[in-house]
Each structure stands twice: as C-alpha cells, then as structure tokens.
C-alpha cells in the first residue's frame, strides 16, 4: 500500500471515528488481528470491537471532543501522528463524574498500517495533564 494511502487511513481514524463518532468505520479500517497497549487506567485493545467501545466511552465523557492532526510522518507501513484533542467533560469518563471543564492535550500515536487497515498503534499522551485540567489530581511542588 502506498504511503499516502496509509496516511489517509490514519486521517479517517481521527476524523470519521473520533471526531464524527462513526463507529462503523472501525470495521473498515481496523484489522481483525489489531492489538494495542494502552496507557493506564485503560486495558489493551484487541480488534475493531474494543476500539469501538473505547471511542464510544470517551465520546460519552466528552461529547464535543475533537482531534486535530498537527503533523504526520509516514514511511513504509508506519504513520506517526502528533495530535491535539480538545473537549468538554460533560459525561462520566472512566470513574470521573462530569466536571464541565474543558481540556486540551497533545499526544503522539505510532500506527502500523497494512492493506488499508490499522494493525496496531502505540500512544504517548499527557494523561496526568488531563487529570489536572479536570481538577481531579493536584500536583504539588516538592520542597
């Protein structure tokens, strides 16, 4: 598959799946043997069904969430996306009751794309920053 096509699969992942909430697109772009480790408190994801559940749960917590792709780099079967996610915490997310607070945070996802489908990804994001923005965690300076 061409590098440009791999990049378009990743763009669909963010735009159609996350931003528009079109969960059915996961069946088109996520491979049946997909697996991804996820940062705590999440569990690893396996297959399109887990991806759909993960996206649906986050969209319940942040119904207005939106991802913007800030930059992509692609080579062979790898696509690296640096992104920013924004949203308002209006529903229960993980174990946290709605706070009504807006958040913005960045991350990087490294995708493996083969045959028009995402086979795996690894995410690095500022989870602590999200919890701080929600006001559920306070980090005190050490003295």
Backbone as JSON Lines, residues from 0, in Angstrom:
{"i":0,"aa":"X","n":[0.86,-1.19,0.0],"ca":[0.0,0.0,0.0],"c":[0.89,1.24,0.0]}
{"i":1,"aa":"X","n":[0.46,2.21,-0.7],"ca":[1.19,3.46,-0.82],"c":[1.17,4.24,0.5]}
{"i":2,"aa":"X","n":[2.27,4.96,0.76],"ca":[2.39,5.74,1.99],"c":[1.23,6.74,2.12]}
{"i":3,"aa":"X","n":[0.86,7.38,1.02],"ca":[-0.25,8.33,1.05],"c":[-1.56,7.68,1.45]}
{"i":4,"aa":"X","n":[-1.78,6.44,1.01],"ca":[-2.99,5.72,1.39],"c":[-2.96,5.38,2.88]}
{"i":5,"aa":"X","n":[-1.8,5.01,3.39],"ca":[-1.68,4.73,4.83],"c":[-2.01,5.97,5.65]}
{"i":6,"aa":"X","n":[-1.54,7.1,5.18],"ca":[-1.81,8.37,5.85],"c":[-3.31,8.66,5.85]}
{"i":7,"aa":"X","n":[-3.98,8.36,4.75],"ca":[-5.44,8.6,4.67],"c":[-6.21,7.69,5.63]}
{"i":8,"aa":"X","n":[-5.73,6.47,5.83],"ca":[-6.37,5.57,6.81],"c":[-6.29,6.19,8.2]}
{"i":9,"aa":"X","n":[-5.14,6.74,8.55],"ca":[-4.96,7.38,9.86],"c":[-5.84,8.63,9.96]}
{"i":10,"aa":"X","n":[-5.95,9.38,8.89],"ca":[-6.83,10.56,8.9],"c":[-8.29,10.14,9.13]}
{"i":11,"aa":"X","n":[-8.71,9.04,8.51],"ca":[-10.07,8.53,8.73],"c":[-10.26,8.11,10.19]}
{"i":12,"aa":"X","n":[-9.24,7.52,10.78],"ca":[-9.3,7.1,12.19],"c":[-9.65,8.3,13.07]}
{"i":13,"aa":"X","n":[-8.96,9.4,12.88],"ca":[-9.22,10.58,13.71],"c":[-10.5,11.29,13.31]}
{"i":14,"aa":"X","n":[-10.7,11.52,12.02],"ca":[-11.84,12.33,11.6],"c":[-13.16,11.57,11.68]}
{"i":15,"aa":"X","n":[-13.25,10.43,11.02],"ca":[-14.54,9.73,10.97],"c":[-14.86,9.01,12.27]}
{"i":16,"aa":"X","n":[-13.88,8.31,12.82],"ca":[-14.14,7.52,14.03],"c":[-14.25,8.4,15.26]}
{"i":17,"aa":"X","n":[-13.24,9.21,15.52],"ca":[-13.23,10.02,16.73],"c":[-14.08,11.29,16.61]}
{"i":18,"aa":"X","n":[-13.8,12.11,15.62],"ca":[-14.47,13.41,15.54],"c":[-15.95,13.3,15.2]}
{"i":19,"aa":"X","n":[-16.3,12.41,14.29],"ca":[-17.7,12.27,13.88],"c":[-18.44,11.19,14.66]}
{"i":20,"aa":"X","n":[-17.7,10.33,15.36],"ca":[-18.34,9.27,16.13],"c":[-18.93,8.17,15.26]}
{"i":21,"aa":"X","n":[-18.43,8.01,14.04],"ca":[-18.91,6.97,13.14],"c":[-18.2,5.67,13.51]}
{"i":22,"aa":"X","n":[-18.77,4.92,14.47],"ca":[-18.12,3.71,14.97],"c":[-18.02,2.63,13.91]}
{"i":23,"aa":"X","n":[-18.91,2.63,12.93],"ca":[-18.88,1.6,11.89],"c":[-17.6,1.66,11.07]}
{"i":24,"aa":"X","n":[-16.96,2.81,11.01],"ca":[-15.72,2.93,10.23],"c":[-14.62,2.05,10.82]}
{"i":25,"aa":"X","n":[-14.71,1.72,12.1],"ca":[-13.7,0.84,12.7],"c":[-13.66,-0.5,12.0]}
{"i":26,"aa":"X","n":[-14.81,-1.0,11.57],"ca":[-14.85,-2.28,10.85],"c":[-14.15,-2.2,9.5]}
{"i":27,"aa":"X","n":[-14.02,-1.0,8.95],"ca":[-13.36,-0.81,7.66],"c":[-11.86,-0.57,7.8]}
{"i":28,"aa":"X","n":[-11.43,0.07,8.87],"ca":[-10.02,0.49,8.95],"c":[-9.21,-0.19,10.05]}
{"i":29,"aa":"X","n":[-9.86,-0.94,10.93],"ca":[-9.15,-1.66,12.0],"c":[-9.09,-3.14,11.63]}
{"i":30,"aa":"X","n":[-7.9,-3.71,11.62],"ca":[-7.72,-5.12,11.26],"c":[-8.31,-6.03,12.33]}
{"i":31,"aa":"X","n":[-8.75,-7.2,11.9],"ca":[-9.32,-8.18,12.83],"c":[-8.3,-8.58,13.89]}
{"i":32,"aa":"X","n":[-7.0,-8.63,13.52],"ca":[-5.96,-9.02,14.48],"c":[-5.31,-7.82,15.18]}
{"i":33,"aa":"X","n":[-5.97,-6.67,15.11],"ca":[-5.47,-5.44,15.74],"c":[-5.22,-5.66,17.23]}
{"i":34,"aa":"X","n":[-4.13,-5.08,17.71],"ca":[-3.88,-5.03,19.16],"c":[-3.09,-3.78,19.47]}
{"i":35,"aa":"X","n":[-3.35,-3.24,20.66],"ca":[-2.64,-2.02,21.09],"c":[-2.59,-1.97,22.6]}
{"i":36,"aa":"X","n":[-1.38,-1.77,23.14],"ca":[-1.29,-1.49,24.57],"c":[-1.82,-0.08,24.8]}
{"i":37,"aa":"X","n":[-2.45,0.16,25.92],"ca":[-2.98,1.49,26.21],"c":[-2.44,1.96,27.54]}
{"i":38,"aa":"X","n":[-2.22,3.27,27.68],"ca":[-1.73,3.77,28.96],"c":[-2.79,3.58,30.05]}
{"i":39,"aa":"X","n":[-2.34,3.33,31.3],"ca":[-3.3,3.18,32.4],"c":[-4.19,4.4,32.5]}
{"i":40,"aa":"X","n":[-5.42,4.25,32.9],"ca":[-6.04,3.08,33.51],"c":[-6.72,2.16,32.49]}
{"i":41,"aa":"X","n":[-6.41,2.31,31.21],"ca":[-7.06,1.53,30.17],"c":[-6.49,0.12,30.1]}
{"i":42,"aa":"X","n":[-7.21,-0.76,29.44],"ca":[-6.73,-2.12,29.19],"c":[-6.31,-2.2,27.72]}
{"i":43,"aa":"X","n":[-5.49,-3.18,27.35],"ca":[-5.11,-3.32,25.94],"c":[-6.35,-3.5,25.06]}
{"i":44,"aa":"X","n":[-6.24,-3.02,23.83],"ca":[-7.33,-3.13,22.88],"c":[-7.03,-4.25,21.89]}
{"i":45,"aa":"X","n":[-8.06,-5.02,21.53],"ca":[-7.92,-6.1,20.56],"c":[-9.11,-6.06,19.6]}
{"i":46,"aa":"X","n":[-8.84,-5.88,18.33],"ca":[-9.87,-5.92,17.31],"c":[-10.73,-4.68,17.24]}
{"i":47,"aa":"X","n":[-11.53,-4.57,16.18],"ca":[-12.39,-3.41,15.97],"c":[-13.4,-3.19,17.09]}
{"i":48,"aa":"X","n":[-13.9,-4.27,17.69],"ca":[-14.9,-4.13,18.75],"c":[-14.38,-3.36,19.95]}
{"i":49,"aa":"X","n":[-13.15,-3.67,20.38],"ca":[-12.56,-2.94,21.5],"c":[-12.34,-1.47,21.16]}
{"i":50,"aa":"X","n":[-11.92,-1.21,19.93],"ca":[-11.7,0.18,19.51],"c":[-13.02,0.94,19.55]}
{"i":51,"aa":"X","n":[-14.09,0.33,19.06],"ca":[-15.41,0.99,19.08],"c":[-15.85,1.29,20.51]}
{"i":52,"aa":"X","n":[-15.67,0.33,21.42],"ca":[-16.05,0.54,22.82],"c":[-15.23,1.67,23.44]}
{"i":53,"aa":"X","n":[-13.95,1.71,23.15],"ca":[-13.06,2.74,23.7],"c":[-13.47,4.13,23.22]}
{"i":54,"aa":"X","n":[-13.7,4.25,21.92],"ca":[-14.11,5.53,21.34],"c":[-15.47,5.96,21.9]}
{"i":55,"aa":"X","n":[-16.42,5.04,21.95],"ca":[-17.76,5.37,22.44],"c":[-17.71,5.85,23.88]}
{"i":56,"aa":"X","n":[-16.9,5.2,24.73],"ca":[-16.8,5.6,26.14],"c":[-16.21,7.0,26.27]}
{"i":57,"aa":"X","n":[-15.16,7.29,25.5],"ca":[-14.56,8.62,25.58],"c":[-15.5,9.7,25.04]}
{"i":58,"aa":"X","n":[-16.25,9.37,23.98],"ca":[-17.18,10.35,23.42],"c":[-18.36,10.6,24.37]}
{"i":59,"aa":"X","n":[-18.72,9.63,25.21],"ca":[-19.75,9.87,26.23],"c":[-19.24,10.88,27.26]}
{"i":60,"aa":"X","n":[-17.99,10.74,27.63],"ca":[-17.41,11.67,28.6],"c":[-17.18,13.05,28.03]}
{"i":61,"aa":"X","n":[-16.84,13.11,26.74],"ca":[-16.53,14.37,26.05],"c":[-17.33,14.41,24.75]}
{"i":62,"aa":"X","n":[-18.61,14.71,24.8],"ca":[-19.44,14.64,23.59],"c":[-19.01,15.6,22.48]}
{"i":63,"aa":"X","n":[-18.28,16.65,22.83],"ca":[-17.83,17.61,21.82],"c":[-16.35,17.41,21.46]}
{"i":64,"aa":"X","n":[-15.8,16.26,21.8],"ca":[-14.37,16.08,21.58],"c":[-14.0,16.22,20.12]}
{"i":65,"aa":"X","n":[-12.8,16.71,19.92],"ca":[-12.29,16.85,18.56],"c":[-10.79,16.67,18.55]}
{"i":66,"aa":"X","n":[-10.33,15.89,17.61],"ca":[-8.9,15.71,17.4],"c":[-8.48,16.54,16.2]}
{"i":67,"aa":"X","n":[-7.36,17.22,16.33],"ca":[-6.73,17.83,15.16],"c":[-5.38,17.15,15.0]}
{"i":68,"aa":"X","n":[-5.05,16.85,13.76],"ca":[-3.75,16.27,13.47],"c":[-2.79,17.43,13.21]}
{"i":69,"aa":"X","n":[-1.8,17.54,14.07],"ca":[-0.85,18.64,13.98],"c":[0.28,18.33,13.0]}
{"i":70,"aa":"X","n":[0.6,17.04,12.86],"ca":[1.7,16.66,11.98],"c":[1.67,15.15,11.77]}
{"i":71,"aa":"X","n":[2.02,14.69,10.59],"ca":[2.2,13.26,10.36],"c":[3.52,13.02,9.65]}
{"i":72,"aa":"X","n":[4.08,11.87,9.94],"ca":[5.28,11.39,9.25],"c":[4.98,9.94,8.88]}
{"i":73,"aa":"X","n":[5.24,9.58,7.63],"ca":[4.93,8.23,7.19],"c":[6.12,7.64,6.44]}
{"i":74,"aa":"X","n":[6.35,6.36,6.7],"ca":[7.38,5.61,5.99],"c":[7.01,4.13,6.04]}
{"i":75,"aa":"X","n":[7.06,3.49,4.88],"ca":[6.69,2.07,4.77],"c":[5.31,1.86,5.39]}
{"i":76,"aa":"X","n":[5.2,0.96,6.4],"ca":[3.89,0.68,7.0],"c":[3.65,1.46,8.29]}
{"i":77,"aa":"X","n":[4.48,2.45,8.58],"ca":[4.33,3.25,9.8],"c":[3.82,4.65,9.47]}
{"i":78,"aa":"X","n":[2.88,5.11,10.28],"ca":[2.42,6.5,10.22],"c":[2.45,7.02,11.65]}
{"i":79,"aa":"X","n":[3.16,8.11,11.85],"ca":[3.24,8.75,13.16],"c":[2.42,10.03,13.09]}
{"i":80,"aa":"X","n":[1.48,10.16,14.01],"ca":[0.64,11.36,14.05],"c":[0.83,12.06,15.39]}
{"i":81,"aa":"X","n":[1.15,13.35,15.31],"ca":[1.16,14.21,16.5],"c":[-0.16,14.95,16.46]}
{"i":82,"aa":"X","n":[-0.91,14.85,17.56],"ca":[-2.28,15.35,17.57],"c":[-2.57,16.16,18.83]}
{"i":83,"aa":"X","n":[-3.68,16.89,18.75],"ca":[-4.22,17.6,19.91],"c":[-5.69,17.24,20.03]}
{"i":84,"aa":"X","n":[-6.11,16.93,21.24],"ca":[-7.52,16.62,21.49],"c":[-8.08,17.7,22.4]}
{"i":85,"aa":"X","n":[-9.27,18.17,22.07],"ca":[-9.97,19.15,22.89],"c":[-11.38,18.63,23.14]}
{"i":86,"aa":"X","n":[-11.91,18.97,24.3],"ca":[-13.28,18.58,24.6],"c":[-13.72,19.12,25.94]}
{"i":87,"aa":"X","n":[-15.0,18.96,26.22],"ca":[-15.58,19.41,27.48],"c":[-16.11,18.19,28.21]}
{"i":88,"aa":"X","n":[-15.72,18.04,29.46],"ca":[-16.07,16.87,30.27],"c":[-17.51,17.01,30.76]}
{"i":89,"aa":"X","n":[-18.46,16.53,29.94],"ca":[-19.88,16.68,30.24],"c":[-20.56,15.38,30.65]}
{"i":90,"aa":"X","n":[-19.85,14.27,30.53],"ca":[-20.41,12.97,30.9],"c":[-19.39,12.21,31.74]}
{"i":91,"aa":"X","n":[-19.83,11.11,32.33],"ca":[-18.9,10.3,33.12],"c":[-17.81,9.76,32.2]}
{"i":92,"aa":"X","n":[-16.58,9.92,32.64],"ca":[-15.42,9.45,31.88],"c":[-14.54,8.67,32.83]}
{"i":93,"aa":"X","n":[-14.26,7.41,32.47],"ca":[-13.55,6.49,33.35],"c":[-14.37,6.41,34.65]}
{"i":94,"aa":"X","n":[-13.8,6.86,35.76],"ca":[-14.53,6.84,37.03],"c":[-14.92,8.25,37.48]}
{"i":95,"aa":"X","n":[-14.71,9.23,36.6],"ca":[-14.88,10.63,37.0],"c":[-16.22,11.19,36.55]}
{"i":96,"aa":"X","n":[-16.98,11.71,37.52],"ca":[-18.24,12.37,37.23],"c":[-17.96,13.63,36.41]}
{"i":97,"aa":"X","n":[-18.93,14.08,35.64],"ca":[-18.72,15.28,34.81],"c":[-18.28,16.48,35.64]}
{"i":98,"aa":"X","n":[-17.29,17.19,35.12],"ca":[-16.8,18.39,35.79],"c":[-17.21,19.66,35.06]}
{"i":99,"aa":"X","n":[-17.61,19.53,33.8],"ca":[-17.95,20.7,32.99],"c":[-16.72,21.45,32.51]}
{"i":100,"aa":"X","n":[-15.54,20.94,32.81],"ca":[-14.31,21.63,32.42],"c":[-13.88,21.26,31.01]}
{"i":101,"aa":"X","n":[-13.29,22.23,30.34],"ca":[-12.71,22.0,29.02],"c":[-11.27,21.55,29.18]}
{"i":102,"aa":"X","n":[-10.86,20.66,28.3],"ca":[-9.49,20.17,28.32],"c":[-8.89,20.28,26.93]}
{"i":103,"aa":"X","n":[-7.59,20.33,26.9],"ca":[-6.82,20.25,25.66],"c":[-5.51,19.57,26.01]}
{"i":104,"aa":"X","n":[-5.17,18.56,25.24],"ca":[-3.89,17.89,25.48],"c":[-3.38,17.3,24.18]}
{"i":105,"aa":"X","n":[-2.1,17.01,24.17],"ca":[-1.45,16.52,22.97],"c":[-0.92,15.11,23.17]}
{"i":106,"aa":"X","n":[-0.67,14.46,22.06],"ca":[-0.1,13.13,22.11],"c":[0.5,12.75,20.77]}
{"i":107,"aa":"X","n":[1.11,11.6,20.77],"ca":[1.69,11.04,19.55],"c":[1.23,9.59,19.47]}
{"i":108,"aa":"X","n":[0.77,9.18,18.3],"ca":[0.38,7.8,18.07],"c":[1.2,7.27,16.9]}
{"i":109,"aa":"X","n":[1.79,6.11,17.1],"ca":[2.54,5.43,16.05],"c":[1.69,4.27,15.56]}
{"i":110,"aa":"X","n":[1.22,4.36,14.32],"ca":[0.35,3.36,13.72],"c":[1.14,2.42,12.81]}
{"i":111,"aa":"X","n":[0.74,1.16,12.78],"ca":[1.18,0.22,11.76],"c":[-0.02,-0.04,10.87]}
{"i":112,"aa":"X","n":[0.12,0.31,9.58],"ca":[-0.98,0.2,8.63],"c":[-0.55,-0.72,7.49]}
{"i":113,"aa":"X","n":[-1.35,-1.75,7.27],"ca":[-1.07,-2.7,6.19],"c":[-2.38,-3.03,5.48]}
{"i":114,"aa":"X","n":[-2.33,-3.02,4.16],"ca":[-3.52,-3.39,3.39],"c":[-4.73,-2.55,3.67]}
{"i":115,"aa":"X","n":[-4.53,-1.28,3.97],"ca":[-5.65,-0.38,4.21],"c":[-6.28,-0.47,5.59]}
{"i":116,"aa":"X","n":[-5.62,-1.21,6.49],"ca":[-6.15,-1.37,7.85],"c":[-5.06,-1.13,8.89]}
{"i":117,"aa":"X","n":[-5.49,-0.6,10.03],"ca":[-4.59,-0.38,11.16],"c":[-4.45,-1.7,11.91]}
{"i":118,"aa":"X","n":[-3.21,-2.17,12.04],"ca":[-2.95,-3.44,12.72],"c":[-2.52,-3.23,14.17]}
{"i":119,"aa":"X","n":[-1.93,-2.08,14.45],"ca":[-1.54,-1.77,15.83],"c":[-1.25,-0.29,15.94]}
{"i":120,"aa":"X","n":[-1.22,0.18,17.16],"ca":[-0.69,1.51,17.44],"c":[-0.2,1.58,18.86]}
{"i":121,"aa":"X","n":[0.65,2.57,19.08],"ca":[1.13,2.88,20.42],"c":[0.9,4.36,20.63]}
{"i":122,"aa":"X","n":[0.38,4.7,21.81],"ca":[0.02,6.07,22.13],"c":[0.89,6.59,23.27]}
{"i":123,"aa":"X","n":[1.36,7.82,23.11],"ca":[2.03,8.54,24.19],"c":[1.26,9.84,24.34]}
{"i":124,"aa":"X","n":[0.69,10.08,25.53],"ca":[-0.08,11.31,25.73],"c":[0.08,11.8,27.16]}
{"i":125,"aa":"X","n":[-0.41,12.99,27.39],"ca":[-0.28,13.65,28.69],"c":[-1.49,13.34,29.57]}
{"i":126,"aa":"X","n":[-1.59,12.09,30.04],"ca":[-2.72,11.67,30.88],"c":[-2.77,12.46,32.18]}
{"i":127,"aa":"X","n":[-1.62,12.71,32.79],"ca":[-1.59,13.48,34.04],"c":[-2.12,14.89,33.81]}
{"i":128,"aa":"X","n":[-1.76,15.49,32.69],"ca":[-2.25,16.82,32.37],"c":[-3.76,16.87,32.24]}
{"i":129,"aa":"X","n":[-4.35,15.81,31.69],"ca":[-5.82,15.75,31.57],"c":[-6.44,15.74,32.96]}
{"i":130,"aa":"X","n":[-5.92,14.89,33.84],"ca":[-6.46,14.8,35.2],"c":[-6.29,16.12,35.95]}
{"i":131,"aa":"X","n":[-5.2,16.82,35.72],"ca":[-5.01,18.14,36.34],"c":[-6.03,19.14,35.81]}
{"i":132,"aa":"X","n":[-6.25,19.14,34.49],"ca":[-7.22,20.07,33.91],"c":[-8.63,19.8,34.41]}
{"i":133,"aa":"X","n":[-8.94,18.54,34.69],"ca":[-10.26,18.2,35.23],"c":[-10.38,18.56,36.71]}
{"i":134,"aa":"X","n":[-9.24,18.82,37.35],"ca":[-9.25,19.15,38.77],"c":[-9.37,17.95,39.67]}
{"i":135,"aa":"X","n":[-9.12,16.75,39.15],"ca":[-9.23,15.54,39.96],"c":[-7.89,15.11,40.55]}
{"i":136,"aa":"X","n":[-6.81,15.72,40.07],"ca":[-5.47,15.45,40.58],"c":[-4.76,16.78,40.73]}
{"i":137,"aa":"X","n":[-4.11,16.95,41.84],"ca":[-3.29,18.14,42.06],"c":[-1.87,17.69,42.26]}
{"i":138,"aa":"X","n":[-0.98,18.31,41.55],"ca":[0.44,18.0,41.7],"c":[1.06,19.13,42.49]}
{"i":139,"aa":"X","n":[1.64,18.76,43.63],"ca":[2.28,19.77,44.49],"c":[3.78,19.79,44.23]}
{"i":140,"aa":"X","n":[4.34,20.97,44.19],"ca":[5.79,21.02,44.01],"c":[6.52,20.41,45.21]}
{"i":141,"aa":"X","n":[7.61,19.76,44.94],"ca":[8.41,19.21,46.03],"c":[9.26,20.32,46.62]}
{"i":142,"aa":"X","n":[9.46,20.23,47.92],"ca":[10.27,21.26,48.57],"c":[11.48,20.66,49.23]}
